[in-house]
Amino acid sequence: MKLRGNLNALIGVWFIIAPWAIGYSDQSGALWSSIVFGIIQVIVSLWGYDKPGWNSWQNWISAITGVWFIIFPFIYSLTNGEVWSSVVLGLITTIFSLWNLGSNSGSKAAG
């Protein structure tokens, strides 16, 4: 779970720098959405990586940010490359978060 949490945190870092890296920093809504949700993703991923199970609110928030990353490029009408980056990384975030939610407390040492 620590690995999944760290990967989700890295995805959050990507969303913080993505507006400049892939070129949508001129769109204020998309810029701030990416930064704010990226910061939230980093915080909850690092805070909740060792808290498995369905009652882990950190993993629920991480799953919600993953879903947001999937839909946000469509809301802000981003271009094709930006859409794919966001959708793929959003899916990974959501899958890892749900995986952590489904883990039991006896599997803390697992991936």
Beta strands, then each sheet from edge to edge (+ up, - down):
end
